[in-house]
Amino acid sequence: MDTIKKDYAKFTKGMKKTHTILVPNMLPVHFELILSLFEQKGYKFEILKSADPALIETGLKYVHNDICYPCLLVIGQFIDALLSGRYDLSKIALAITQTGGGCRASNYIHLLRIALKNAGLSHIPVLSINFSGMEKENSLKFSLSNLKRARGAIVYSDMLYMLANHYKSYEVNKGDTEKLLSHWTNKLKPMLKNTKYKTTKRVLGEIYRDFNYIKVDYVPKIRVGIVGEIYVKYSSLGNNNLEEFLRGEDCETVVPGLMGFVTYCMANNVFDAKFYGRGKLMGLVYRLILKSLDKWELLIKEAAGGDPRFCAPSGHRHLFKLTEGIIDLGVKMGEGWLLPAEMAELAEAGIPDIVCAQPFGCLPNHICGKSAIKRVKDLYPAANITPIDYDSSATRVNQENRIKLMLAVAKERLTADEAVTEQNKVKNNAKGTKKQEKLVV
């Protein structure tokens, strides 16, 4: 490991003009906008969208089998792409995100370098995308202006993601939502050069109104929330196309946005200062950052005008309250306190049917996710939460069958709710008829 740390390939300034940087497809909507900030500075990116089952075998070949499933997929996807023959390997670099937390994900970059060395590709540089100052020699630097633009990019992406998930479930003409999503993604890229608060507020309103023109058919559907470890929560490769599967089961998918995870990471620095006495001055700085992020995230809720069709973010202060009686805010490994907080947020918003997606063997997610489910159910009796493990050894059929069992319970409740609604209509009609009879008499 020491040899890898000292001798890994460096990404030089000149490579910006000559190299294509490959990125795993963890956040399809978000990465398109966030990476465009660097493309405006001359970098060239390609988001890998391959989903061939063979890449899992590639991952197993180059990654220790005890490491997390997302690591296996990310490295397998990289090596699979590099060995495909599609690229000039003298002009390729790789990039992955790092949070810097206690999760094993912080070490993916070192494991990737070892995998590259074992594959005979150690000349390929690996860049880190992080906000923690790690990998200073090999990282994509976020200037203050770029950080502000990234904030706007995440807010825009969260809005697009929320709207797209809703409209894909009800659109009359299949593909309308995807076309509009692509249109706005491309339209927003040049606009990120100037993400002022008032401008962002106005544009979010325009996005909301534009999506409202999509022709929909609002038949009753089960709304299914998706929470979990960040990679398998968002990546279709990591969760076996979970969103598409749920839409195929006639459900609407509701997935909390990325800004919730960003504020979670910021808040943990505040709690480090509060609980452990570490970096009190920085704790104050992060508190101010958190306040600013909350203001921006709530623009999504404001733009949607409280529309009950959407589960807009409620802000970090409300998430803090939702953890009460479930988990301590000092728990910050993996997705930590955020995971049960998002379950509670969905249940509170009238979305009790939830899939908790987690990599098999991910201890933080099993403790903060699976172990917290009973307590969440105690506080929200209607909650119908199913934890699903994703791993190379787990079969897709078993995963989908477990989700179908959850949906069977949800469908019974939906049918019962429809029956009650119909009964109320009959009662109201009967009351109206009696009133009319009295008037005639």
ZANUZA-9485 format. One record per atom (N, C-alpha, C): z, y, x. Coordinates in pm, whole numbers, padded with zeros to 5 digits, always signed. Layout:
N
ZYX/...
END
This chain:
441
+00000-00121+00083/+00000+00000+00000/+00000+00126+00087/+00077+00124+00200/+00081+00239+00289/-00056+00269+00348/-00129+00161+00382/-00263+00177+00439/-00356+00244+00339/-00345+00202+00212/-00429+00260+00108/-00399+00408+00092/-00269+00443+00095/-00230+00583+00077/-00287+00672+00187/-00288+00621+00311/-00329+00703+00425/-00481+00707+00442/-00546+00596+00412/-00687+00583+00449/-00786+00594+00334/-00741+00630+00215/-00835+00634+00103/-00938+00746+00120/-01053+00726+00056/-01163+00822+00066/-01126+00955+00001/-01168+01063+00063/-01138+01197+00012/-01260+01255-00060/-01233+01335-00162/-01339+01405-00234/-01352+01544-00173/-01460+01567-00099/-01478+01695-00030/-01546+01798-00120/-01542+01921-00079/-01601+02030-00159/-01751+02009-00181/-01819+01959-00077/-01963+01938-00087/-02001+01833-00189/-01911+01741-00219/-01939+01634-00315/-01954+01685-00458/-01901+01804-00483/-01910+01860-00617/-02055+01874-00661/-02143+01904-00565/-02284+01922-00598/-02362+01792-00601/-02313+01692-00528/-02393+01570-00511/-02342+01450-00592/-02214+01450-00628/-02153+01331-00688/-02135+01339-00840/-02155+01224-00903/-02122+01209-01045/-01984+01145-01053/-01897+01204-01136/-01760+01153-01149/-01749+01072-01277/-01716+00944-01264/-01701+00855-01379/-01558+00863-01433/-01546+00867-01566/-01416+00879-01632/-01406+00773-01741/-01291+00703-01754/-01277+00602-01861/-01272+00668-01998/-01319+00598-02098/-01331+00655-02232/-01201+00643-02312/-01096+00714-02267/-00967+00706-02334/-00963+00796-02456/-01012+00918-02442/-01008+01017-02549/-01149+01073-02569/-01232+01005-02645/-01373+01044-02657/-01394+01189-02700/-01325+01234-02804/-01343+01371-02854/-01283+01470-02756/-01162+01445-02712/-01090+01538-02626/-01154+01552-02487/-01190+01439-02428/-01245+01444-02292/-01376+01523-02286/-01456+01515-02391/-01583+01590-02394/-01557+01739-02372/-01454+01793-02437/-01424+01935-02425/-01347+01968-02298/-01245+01887-02266/-01162+01916-02148/-01246+01909-02020/-01329+01805-02009/-01410+01789-01887/-01519+01896-01877/-01557+01953-01991/-01659+02059-01986/-01608+02182-01911/-01475+02199-01905/-01417+02310-01829/-01453+02297-01681/-01456+02175-01631/-01491+02152-01490/-01642+02150-01470/-01714+02106-01572/-01860+02108-01563/-01911+02251-01550/-01839+02344-01614/-01875+02485-01602/-01855+02537-01460/-01777+02463-01382/-01753+02502-01242/-01838+02420-01145/-01935+02345-01200/-02030+02274-01114/-02010+02125-01099/-01902+02069-01156/-01881+01925-01148/-01971+01853-01248/-02000+01728-01219/-02081+01647-01310/-02001+01523-01348/-01982+01503-01480/-01903+01390-01529/-01986+01296-01615/-01942+01173-01618/-01997+01076-01713/-01880+00994-01769/-01866+00996-01901/-01760+00917-01965/-01813+00777-01988/-01745+00677-01933/-01789+00538-01947/-01763+00488-02089/-01867+00436-02151/-01853+00388-02289/-01880+00239-02304/-01891+00171-02191/-01916+00027-02195/-01796-00045-02256/-01825-00146-02338/-01717-00222-02402/-01746-00371-02396/-01824-00411-02297/-01858-00553-02280/-01731-00633-02250/-01707-00742-02322/-01588-00825-02297/-01578-00873-02152/-01692-00876-02082/-01693-00921-01942/-01611-00831-01852/-01597-00705-01891/-01521-00614-01804/-01373-00650-01800/-01325-00720-01904/-01187-00768-01903/-01169-00870-01792/-01268-00959-01778/-01264-01058-01670/-01270-00991-01533/-01347-00882-01527/-01355-00806-01401/-01219-00747-01368/-01152-00692-01471/-01019-00636-01452/-00920-00741-01405/-00927-00859-01465/-00836-00969-01427/-00860-01013-01283/-00983-00996-01238/-01018-01037-01101/-00960-00941-00997/-00953-00812-01033/-00914-00712-00934/-00776-00650-00957/-00708-00688-01066/-00576-00632-01096/-00477-00747-01115/-00356-00731-01064/-00254-00833-01084/-00231-00851-01234/-00226-00975-01279/-00220-01003-01422/-00091-00956-01490/+00011-00922-01411/+00136-00873-01471/+00133-00724-01498/+00029-00655-01453/+00024-00509-01476/-00022-00484-01619/-00003-00360-01666/-00033-00327-01806/-00180-00348-01840/-00203-00380-01966/-00338-00403-02017/-00428-00280-01998/-00381-00158-02027/-00468-00041-02005/-00517-00030-01861/-00431-00062-01765/-00471-00057-01624/-00582-00157-01597/-00564-00276-01651/-00665-00382-01635/-00800-00337-01692/-00796-00273-01810/-00921-00228-01875/-00986-00113-01798/-00906-00016-01759/-00959+00101-01688/-01024+00059-01556/-00953-00021-01478/-01007-00065-01349/-01124-00160-01370/-01112-00248-01470/-01224-00338-01501/-01348-00262-01541/-01331-00154-01620/-01444-00073-01664/-01509+00000-01545/-01426+00050-01454/-01478+00117-01335/-01558+00020-01247/-01495-00091-01210/-01561-00187-01120/-01687-00243-01184/-01679-00271-01314/-01795-00323-01388/-01911-00224-01380/-01881-00095-01397/-01985+00009-01390/-02043+00020-01250/-01956+00016-01150/-02001+00030-01012/-02088-00087-00966/-02060-00206-01017/-02136-00324-00978/-02258-00348-01066/-02280-00259-01164/-02389-00280-01260/-02527-00249-01203/-02530-00172-01094/-02659-00134-01037/-02716-00006-01097/-02641+00057-01188/-02691+00179-01254/-02672+00304-01169/-02589+00296-01067/-02552+00417-00993/-02582+00406-00844/-02606+00522-00786/-02616+00533-00640/-02472+00542-00589/-02422+00437-00530/-02281+00429-00494/-02242+00523-00380/-02340+00588-00320/-02308+00687-00217/-02284+00825-00279/-02308+00834-00411/-02292+00963-00480/-02208+00948-00608/-02106+00865-00599/-02019+00837-00714/-01874+00861-00676/-01799+00918-00770/-01653+00930-00757/-01592+00887-00890/-01464+00859-00890/-01394+00817-01012/-01280+00914-01039/-01241+00925-01166/-01128+01012-01201/-01047+00949-01312/-00914+00955-01297/-00824+00907-01403/-00709+01005-01418/-00645+01001-01534/-00532+01090-01561/-00402+01030-01505/-00309+01118-01472/-00175+01079-01427/-00072+01171-01492/+00032+01114-01548/+00138+01198-01606/+00249+01225-01505/+00269+01131-01413/+00376+01149-01314/+00510+01099-01362/+00515+01039-01481/+00640+00988-01534/+00676+00852-01476/+00785+00792-01530/+00832+00665-01480/+00749+00546-01523/+00651+00569-01609/+00564+00462-01656/+00478+00410-01541/+00441+00282-01548/+00355+00223-01446/+00220+00294-01437/+00183+00367-01544/+00053+00436-01547/+00040+00536-01432/+00152+00588-01383/+00147+00682-01272/+00092+00618-01145/+00097+00484-01141/+00052+00412-01021/-00088+00354-01035/-00154+00377-01149/-00289+00323-01168/-00382+00366-01056/-00366+00490-01011/-00459+00544-00911/-00450+00465-00780/-00328+00423-00743/-00312+00344-00620/-00367+00203-00639/-00346+00147-00759/-00399+00014-00788/-00552+00016-00791/-00609+00127-00839/-00755+00141-00842/-00811+00144-00700/-00742+00213-00611/-00789+00220-00472/-00783+00083-00405/-00680+00006-00438/-00670-00130-00383/-00785-00216-00436/-00814-00201-00568/-00923-00277-00629/-01056-00240-00566/-01078-00113-00539/-01203-00068-00475/-01216-00127-00335/-01104-00130-00263/-01106-00187-00128/-01142-00336-00133/-01081-00408-00230/-01108-00552-00242/-01250-00581-00288/-01311-00483-00356/-01449-00501-00403/-01550-00450-00301/-01501-00403-00187/-01589-00351-00084/-01642-00213-00116/-01566-00136-00194/-01611-00004-00240/-01511+00105-00202/-01439+00086-00093/-01332+00180-00057/-01384+00318-00017/-01517+00330+00001/-01573+00461+00036/-01581+00554-00085/-01556+00501-00205/-01567+00581-00328/-01436+00654-00353/-01439+00788-00358/-01314+00864-00380/-01266+00857-00524/-01134+00863-00539/-01071+00862-00672/-00996+00992-00691/-01028+01063-00797/-00963+01191-00828/-00857+01173-00935/-00752+01253-00925/-00646+01251-01025/-00658+01374-01115/-00645+01352-01246/-00639+01463-01342/-00494+01471-01388/-00422+01570-01340/-00280+01581-01375/-00236+01727-01376/-00120+01750-01436/-00062+01885-01442/+00067+01891-01360/+00090+01789-01276/+00218+01777-01205/+00209+01805-01056/+00092+01843-01007/+00077+01871-00865/+00066+01748-00778/+00039+01631-00838/+00025+01507-00761/-00115+01500-00698/-00128+01412-00598/-00258+01387-00533/-00327+01519-00495/-00255+01603-00425/-00304+01738-00397/-00439+01739-00324/-00461+01639-00239/-00588+01633-00165/-00703+01585-00253/-00672+01504-00353/-00775+01443-00437/-00743+01461-00585/-00747+01583-00631/-00720+01607-00773/-00809+01720-00823/-00831+01719-00954/-00905+01827-01016/-00806+01939-01044/-00824+02051-00976/-00727+02159-00984/-00742+02239-01114/-00628+02261-01180/-00625+02344-01299/-00569+02481-01261/-00656+02582-01257/-00609+02718-01234/-00539+02765-01361/-00471+02879-01356/-00403+02932-01474/-00502+02955-01587/-00619+03009-01555/-00720+03034-01658/-00770+02903-01718/-00785+02800-01631/-00831+02670-01680/-00725+02603-01767/-00597+02624-01733/-00489+02568-01815/-00491+02628-01954/-00517+02758-01961/-00525+02826-02091/-00644+02773-02171/-00754+02752-02102/-00873+02698-02169/-00850+02553-02212/-00778+02478-02129/-00746+02339-02164/-00660+02334-02290/-00569+02428-02301/-00486+02439-02422/-00575+02457-02545/-00673+02547-02535/-00765+02569-02646/-00850+02446-02673/-00893+02378-02565/-00976+02258-02580/-00900+02148-02654/-00771+02133-02624/-00691+02029-02690/-00670+02062-02837/-00643+02189-02867/-00625+02230-03007/-00752+02207-03087/-00866+02249-03032/-00994+02227-03099/-01020+02077-03120/-00995+01999-03014/-01019+01854-03022/-00930+01788-03126/-00804+01828-03130/-00712+01772-03230/-00760+01802-03372/-00811+01923-03392/-00862+01962-03524/-00984+01877-03560/-01077+01865-03466/-01198+01786-03490/-01163+01639-03516/-01069+01587-03439/-01028+01447-03452/-00963+01421-03588/-00877+01512-03630/-00811+01500-03760/-00912+01501-03875/-01004+01596-03870/-01104+01609-03976/-01201+01491-03975/-01244+01450-03856/-01341+01340-03846/-01283+01210-03900/-01157+01180-03867/-01094+01058-03916/-01088+01057-04069/-01063+01173-04126/-01055+01181-04273/-01193+01164-04337/-01288+01243-04293/-01418+01245-04361/-01500+01118-04337/-01480+01052-04223/-01550+00926-04200/-01512+00822-04304/-01393+00834-04359/-01344+00736-04456/-01399+00759-04596/-01446+00881-04624/-01487+00913-04761/-01631+00964-04774/-01699+00985-04661/-01833+01043-04666/-01928+00956-04749/-02013+01022-04828/-02112+00952-04910/-02230+00909-04823/-02277+00999-04738/-02388+00969-04648/-02334+00935-04510/-02334+00807-04477/-02277+00762-04351/-02345+00830-04232/-02265+00883-04145/-02318+00951-04026/-02306+01102-04033/-02282+01156-04154/-02270+01303-04168/-02156+01358-04083/-02044+01289-04086/-01927+01337-04011/-01953+01334-03862/-02012+01225-03814/-02039+01211-03670/-02136+01319-03623/-02234+01352-03705/-02330+01457-03670/-02261+01592-03659/-02173+01621-03755/-02102+01749-03753/-02003+01754-03637/-01940+01642-03607/-01849+01633-03493/-01922+01664-03363/-02040+01605-03347/-02122+01628-03227/-02167+01774-03220/-02206+01830-03335/-02250+01969-03342/-02140+02064-03294/-02018+02044-03347/-01909+02134-03311/-01861+02112-03167/-01865+01989-03120/-01825+01962-02982/-01915+02038-02885/-02045+02033-02909/-02140+02104-02822/-02129+02255-02839/-02102+02300-02961/-02090+02443-02988/-01966+02503-02921/-01859+02424-02915/-01732+02473-02861/-01731+02483-02709/-01810+02399-02642/-01805+02395-02495/-01822+02533-02431/-01926+02609-02463/-01938+02742-02401/-01833+02841-02451/-01779+02815-02570/-01679+02904-02627/-01545+02893-02555/-01525+02785-02479/-01398+02766-02409/-01378+02866-02296/-01483+02939-02261/-01469+03041-02158/-01378+03154-02205/-01361+03165-02336/-01278+03272-02390/-01196+03219-02507/-01086+03151-02477/-01002+03094-02583/-00881+03184-02608/-00905+03295-02673/-00795+03382-02713/-00737+03333-02845/-00612+03370-02869/-00539+03319-02986/-00612+03352-03117/-00649+03477-03135/-00714+03519-03260/-00851+03453-03275/-00922+03441-03164/-01054+03376-03168/-01040+03230-03207/-00944+03163-03144/-00921+03021-03174/-00883+03003-03320/-00799+03089-03371/-00756+03083-03510/-00876+03096-03604/-00964+03191-03573/-01083+03212-03656/-01177+03091-03650/-01200+03039-03530/-01292+02927-03513/-01239+02801-03581/-01109+02777-03573/-01050+02661-03641/-01074+02669-03792/-01064+02790-03846/-01093+02810-03988/-01239+02778-04021/-01329+02818-03931/-01472+02789-03950/-01499+02638-03946/-01432+02569-03853/-01449+02424-03842/-01403+02356-03971/-01286+02398-04020/-01230+02340-04143/-01326+02359-04260/-01379+02482-04274/-01470+02510-04386/-01601+02433-04372/-01649+02418-04248/-01774+02348-04224/-01764+02201-04265/-01653+02138-04230/-01634+01996-04265/-01621+01979-04417/-01575+02081-04484/-01560+02072-04631/-01693+02061-04704/-01803+02090-04634/-01935+02077-04696/-01985+01932-04697/-01916+01844-04624/-01957+01703-04623/-01935+01644-04762/-02037+01577-04813/-02027+01517-04946/-01938+01393-04939/-01836+01390-05024/-01738+01280-05019/-01721+01215-05156/-01668+01094-05152/-01633+01021-05274/-01488+00977-05260/-01399+01048-05330/-01257+01022-05313/-01206+00909-05401/-01238+00787-05360/-01181+00670-05426/-01046+00643-05360/-00948+00587-05434/-00815+00562-05376/-00824+00469-05255/-00761+00510-05145/-00761+00429-05023/-00623+00430-04961/-00595+00328-04883/-00471+00323-04808/-00488+00411-04684/-00391+00497-04662/-00393+00582-04543/-00306+00514-04436/-00367+00478-04326/-00296+00403-04221/-00278+00491-04098/-00154+00512-04058/-00124+00587-03937/-00132+00497-03815/-00173+00554-03702/-00179+00479-03576/-00095+00554-03472/+00005+00485-03418/+00087+00541-03311/+00088+00440-03196/+00152+00477-03085/+00164+00379-02977/+00142+00435-02839/+00127+00347-02743/+00098+00385-02605/-00033+00462-02603/-00040+00568-02527/-00148+00665-02538/-00288+00606-02521/-00305+00508-02432/-00439+00451-02413/-00481+00365-02531/-00398+00268-02569/-00438+00180-02680/-00431+00251-02814/-00363+00363-02819/-00358+00443-02942/-00493+00510-02969/-00557+00559-02864/-00681+00636-02881/-00808+00561-02841/-00799+00473-02743/-00920+00410-02690/-00967+00292-02775/-01091+00297-02819/-01146+00187-02898/-01156+00060-02815/-01174+00076-02682/-01177-00040-02594/-01038-00103-02586/-00936-00019-02581/-00799-00069-02569/-00744-00132-02694/-00790-00085-02813/-00734-00138-02938/-00836-00217-03021/-00939-00266-02954/-01040-00349-03023/-01099-00279-03146/-01138-00152-03127/-01202-00074-03234/-01115-00071-03360/-00988-00041-03341/-00892-00042-03451/-00932+00052-03565/-00975+00173-03531/-01011+00269-03636/-01129+00218-03718/-01230+00163-03650/-01346+00109-03722/-01305-00010-03809/-01218-00094-03757/-01171-00209-03834/-01100-00163-03962/-01014-00063-03950/-00940-00014-04067/-01032+00051-04169/-01133+00124-04120/-01230+00182-04214/-01309+00071-04283/-01336-00037-04211/-01404-00152-04269/-01321-00221-04375/-01188-00203-04366/-01095-00258-04466/-01069-00157-04577/-01155-00055-04586/-01148+00048-04689/-01021+00133-04679/-00986+00168-04554/-00868+00252-04529/-00910+00384-04466/-00821+00481-04475/-00837+00606-04402/-00742+00601-04283/-00791+00635-04165/-00705+00635-04046/-00649+00774-04020/-00522+00778-03984/-00453+00904-03952/-00387+00886-03816/-00434+00962-03717/-00383+00948-03580/-00330+01082-03531/-00202+01090-03493/-00148+01215-03439/-00230+01265-03320/-00237+01396-03304/-00321+01455-03199/-00260+01448-03060/-00338+01488-02962/-00298+01483-02822/-00194+01589-02788/-00195+01703-02859/-00101+01810-02826/+00044+01763-02842/+00068+01669-02933/+00202+01614-02948/+00249+01548-02820/+00158+01476-02753/+00192+01410-02627/+00213+01513-02516/+00132+01620-02516/+00146+01725-02415/+00282+01794-02430/+00319+01828-02553/+00448+01894-02575/+00563+01799-02543/+00543+01670-02565/+00643+01569-02528/+00668+01573-02377/+00560+01580-02300/+00573+01585-02154/+00642+01714-02110/+00608+01826-02172/+00671+01953-02139/+00820+01951-02176/+00850+01897-02295/+00988+01893-02343/+01076+01810-02253/+01021+01705-02193/+01101+01619-02106/+01153+01695-01984/+01077+01794-01940/+01124+01878-01828/+01241+01966-01872/+01236+02010-01998/+01346+02089-02054/+01472+02003-02063/+01455+01877-02109/+01569+01788-02124/+01626+01744-01989/+01539+01736-01886/+01587+01705-01751/+01689+01809-01706/+01657+01935-01736/+01748+02044-01699/+01874+02042-01786/+01857+02013-01914/+01970+02015-02008/+02065+01899-01987/+02011+01777-01974/+02095+01658-01968/+02138+01620-01827/+02050+01647-01728/+02076+01599-01593/+02096+01712-01492/+02086+01837-01536/+02110+01950-01448/+02004+01969-01341/+01885+01913-01365/+01778+01921-01266/+01682+02035-01298/+01655+02121-01203/+01555+02227-01219/+01582+02318-01337/+01700+02382-01339/+01736+02465-01454/+01640+02582-01473/+01595+02642-01363/+01501+02753-01373/+01368+02705-01430/+01320+02589-01379/+01196+02533-01431/+01213+02490-01576/+01335+02446-01610/+01363+02410-01749/+01340+02528-01842/+01379+02646-01797/+01358+02768-01875/+01209+02799-01887/+01136+02781-01776/+00991+02805-01776/+00922+02711-01874/+00959+02581-01869/+00898+02484-01959/+00934+02511-02105/+01052+02568-02128/+01091+02604-02265/+00996+02710-02321/+00961+02806-02236/+00867+02912-02277/+00727+02855-02301/+00686+02763-02212/+00556+02697-02229/+00552+02620-02361/+00663+02550-02389/+00674+02470-02510/+00662+02558-02635/+00725+02673-02629/+00719+02767-02741/+00577+02815-02765/+00505+02841-02656/+00367+02884-02666/+00278+02774-02723/+00295+02650-02672/+00214+02537-02719/+00237+02512-02867/+00361+02525-02911/+00394+02505-03052/+00319+02604-03140/+00314+02727-03095/+00244+02833-03169/+00096+02798-03183/+00037+02746-03076/-00105+02711-03078/-00131+02586-03162/-00044+02486-03149/-00064+02361-03224/-00056+02385-03374/+00035+02473-03415/+00052+02499-03558/-00066+02576-03618/-00156+02625-03532/-00279+02688-03582/-00361+02588-03663/-00350+02459-03627/-00425+02355-03699/-00378+02347-03842/-00246+02347-03860/-00188+02342-03994/-00225+02466-04073/-00222+02580-04006/-00256+02707-04071/-00403+02710-04113/-00490+02660-04026/-00634+02659-04056/-00664+02570-04175/-00590+02459-04188/-00611+02367-04300/-00543+02416-04427/-00467+02525-04415/-00407+02588-04533/-00313+02498-04612/-00245+02407-04541/-00154+02316-04611/-00225+02214-04697/-00353+02190-04671/-00432+02093-04748/-00365+01955-04742/-00324+01898-04857/-00253+01769-04857/-00338+01651-04812/-00469+01672-04800/-00555+01563-04755/-00533+01529-04608/-00473+01625-04534/-00459+01606-04390/-00312+01604-04349/-00284+01525-04246/-00150+01521-04188/-00154+01609-04063/-00146+01740-04085/-00151+01835-03974/-00022+01828-03894/-00026+01859-03763/+00095+01851-03680/+00206+01943-03731/+00328+01896-03718/+00443+01972-03769/+00515+02050-03660/+00473+02033-03534/+00534+02108-03424/+00648+02033-03358/+00676+02069-03232/+00775+01992-03155/+00917+02006-03208/+00951+02122-03265/+01088+02140-03316/+01116+02041-03429/+01016+02021-03514/+01035+01926-03623/+01041+01783-03571/+00961+01754-03469/+00966+01620-03408/+01103+01593-03349/+01164+01696-03288/+01300+01679-03235/+01395+01635-03346/+01385+01702-03462/+01474+01671-03574/+01453+01530-03625/+01327+01486-03624/+01295+01353-03677/+01351+01240-03591/+01388+01270-03467/+01445+01166-03381/+01592+01141-03411/+01656+01233-03485/+01800+01221-03513/+01830+01091-03587/+01925+01017-03533/+01963+00890-03593/+01872+00775-03556/+01769+00803-03473/+01676+00697-03432/+01681+00674-03282/+01663+00782-03205/+01655+00768-03060/+01699+00899-02996/+01753+00891-02876/+01798+01010-02805/+01681+01080-02738/+01686+01212-02733/+01578+01289-02672/+01574+01275-02520/+01675+01209-02463/+01672+01184-02319/+01589+01063-02282/+01543+00987-02383/+01461+00868-02357/+01317+00911-02337/+01269+00901-02215/+01137+00958-02185/+01044+00863-02108/+01078+00736-02099/+00988+00641-02033/+00871+00606-02126/+00752+00598-02072/+00635+00571-02155/+00618+00683-02256/+00606+00647-02383/+00594+00747-02490/+00731+00787-02544/+00836+00722-02494/+00974+00763-02522/+01005+00797-02665/+01077+00908-02682/+01121+00951-02815/+01005+00992-02906/+00890+01025-02846/+00774+01068-02926/+00726+00957-03019/+00733+00833-02974/+00679+00721-03050/+00748+00705-03185/+00882+00690-03191/+00946+00683-03323/+00937+00814-03402/+00930+00927-03329/+00919+01057-03397/+00787+01065-03474/+00679+01014-03414/+00550+01016-03483/+00548+00918-03602/+00618+00805-03590/+00631+00714-03704/+00699+00786-03820/+00810+00854-03788/+00886+00926-03890/+00803+01041-03950/+00725+01109-03865/+00641+01219-03912/+00538+01169-04013/+00476+01056-03984/+00378+00997-04075/+00444+00953-04206/+00557+00884-04195/+00627+00836-04315/+00670+00953-04402/+00718+01058-04340/+00762+01177-04413/+00644+01245-04484/+00525+01234-04422/+00405+01297-04479/+00339+01210-04587/+00404+01101-04624/+00349+01014-04728/+00249+00912-04675/+00261+00881-04545/+00174+00778-04484/+00266+00671-04426/+00320+00583-04513/+00419+00485-04468/+00360+00363-04398/+00230+00340-04415/+00164+00222-04356/+00117+00258-04215/+00180+00197-04117/+00159+00239-03977/+00137+00119-03886/+00038+00132-03797/+00016+00033-03691/+00072+00092-03562/+00163+00020-03499/+00219+00062-03370/+00147-00019-03262/+00051+00043-03196/-00033-00025-03096/+00031-00014-02958/+00055-00128-02896/+00121-00126-02765/+00066-00237-02674/+00061-00210-02545/+00017-00316-02452/+00125-00423-02444/+00085-00547-02440/+00181-00656-02426/+00258-00639-02294/+00389-00651-02301/+00470-00640-02180/+00502-00497-02140/+00466-00400-02223/+00498-00261-02192/+00642-00236-02238/+00736-00245-02146/+00877-00238-02181/+00915-00108-02251/+00872+00012-02203/+00908+00135-02274/+00861+00136-02419/+00739+00088-02443/+00687+00089-02579/+00755-00015-02667/+00795-00125-02610/+00866-00225-02689/+01005-00175-02728/+01068-00099-02638/+01201-00046-02667/+01191+00074-02762/+01103+00168-02729/+01092+00292-02808/+01009+00273-02934/+00923+00171-02934/+00838+00146-03050/+00891+00034-03137/+00874-00088-03091/+00911-00205-03171/+01060-00205-03209/+01146-00170-03113/+01290-00174-03139/+01336-00064-03233/+01257+00043-03244/+01296+00155-03331/+01247+00138-03475/+01160+00041-03498/+01099+00026-03631/+01203+00003-03740/+01302-00083-03714/+01403-00113-03816/+01477+00014-03858/+01513+00097-03759/+01586+00220-03791/+01498+00318-03868/+01371+00325-03832/+01278+00411-03906/+01268+00365-04051/+01263+00234-04070/+01256+00177-04206/+01383+00205-04285/+01497+00206-04215/+01623+00238-04283/+01620+00381-04338/+01563+00472-04259/+01558+00612-04299/+01443+00641-04396/+01337+00561-04387/+01220+00577-04474/+01188+00441-04536/+01256+00407-04646/+01246+00272-04705/+01103+00227-04737/+01013+00322-04761/+00875+00285-04795/+00793+00249-04671/+00848+00274-04554/+00774+00251-04429/+00732+00104-04416/+00605+00085-04385/+00546-00049-04371/+00479-00051-04234/+00557-00081-04129/+00513-00066-03991/+00491-00201-03925/+00376-00217-03862/+00343-00341-03793/+00314-00314-03646/+00393-00370-03554/+00362-00356-03412/+00255-00458-03372/+00153-00412-03302/+00045-00501-03258/+00035-00495-03106/+00046-00613-03041/+00033-00620-02896/-00113-00639-02857/-00158-00560-02760/-00295-00573-02708/-00288-00620-02564/-00362-00727-02536/-00359-00787-02403/-00482-00876-02387/-00514-00909-02264/-00630-00995-02238/-00610-01135-02297/-00484-01175-02312/-00455-01309-02366/-00439-01309-02518/-00437-01190-02579/-00419-01180-02725/-00556-01185-02793/-00570-01265-02898/-00699-01276-02966/-00713-01167-03072/-00833-01117-03084/-00862-01013-03183/-00835-01063-03325/-00864-01191-03351/-00843-01248-03484/-00696-01240-03523/-00607-01277-03431/-00464-01272-03460/-00416-01129-03486/-00468-01036-03406/-00432-00895-03425/-00474-00846-03562/-00599-00875-03599/-00652-00827-03728/-00586-00897-03846/-00548-01024-03829/-00479-01094-03936/-00342-01034-03963/-00273-00993-03856/-00142-00930-03874/-00157-00796-03945/-00263-00722-03911/-00286-00594-03978/-00322-00617-04125/-00397-00721-04153/-00434-00753-04292/-00311-00786-04376/-00212-00852-04315/-00087-00880-04386/-00016-00750-04423/-00016-00655-04330/+00042-00524-04359/-00034-00454-04471/-00168-00464-04466/-00251-00399-04568/-00234-00464-04705/-00202-00594-04707/-00181-00663-04835/-00062-00600-04907/+00045-00571-04832/+00164-00505-04890/+00126-00364-04936/+00048-00294-04854/+00006-00158-04888/-00081-00156-05013/-00170-00254-05027/-00259-00260-05144/-00181-00286-05272/-00076-00369-05263/+00008-00394-05380/+00072-00264-05426/+00120-00185-05331/+00183-00057-05366/+00079+00039-05423/-00040+00042-05363/-00146+00130-05412/-00185+00094-05555/-00196-00036-05583/-00230-00082-05718/-00121-00043-05817/+00006-00059-05773/+00119-00022-05859/+00120+00127-05887/+00091+00208-05784/+00086+00354-05801/-00025+00395-05896/-00141+00328-05886/-00252+00357-05976/-00216+00322-06120/-00143+00211-06138/-00102+00168-06272/-00007+00270-06333/+00088+00321-06252/+00182+00423-06300/+00108+00550-06338/+00012+00589-06255/-00068+00709-06283/-00144+00693-06414/-00200+00575-06436/-00275+00548-06558/-00183+00551-06680/-00062+00495-06665/+00035+00497-06774/+00076+00639-06811/+00095+00721-06708/+00132+00861-06731/+00021+00936-06804/-00105+00903-06768/-00218+00966-06837/-00219+00929-06985/-00194+00800-07013/-00191+00752-07151/-00080+00822-07229/+00039+00832-07166/+00152+00897-07231/+00122+01043-07261/+00062+01111-07162/+00029+01253-07180/-00075+01272-07290/-00172+01180-07294/-00274+01187-07400/-00212+01164-07538/-00116+01070-07543/-00049+01040-07670/+00032+01160-07718/+00101+01225-07624/+00179+01345-07660/+00088+01455-07712/-00027+01468-07648/-00123+01571-07690/-00176+01543-07831/-00202+01415-07859/-00252+01376-07992/-00149+01408-08100/-00020+01377-08072/+00087+01403-08170/+00100+01552-08198/+00089+01634-08091/+00097+01779-08109/-00016+01829-08198/-00137+01775-08177/-00250+01814-08257/-00232+01775-08404/-00173+01653-08427/-00147+01606-08563/-00050+01697-08636/+00055+01741-08564/+00154+01833-08624/+00089+01964-08662/+00001+02014-08572/-00068+02139-08601/-00157+02128-08724/-00223+02012-08738/-00312+01991-08854/-00230+01986-08983/-00113+01917-08979/-00025+01909-09096/+00024+02047-09133/
END
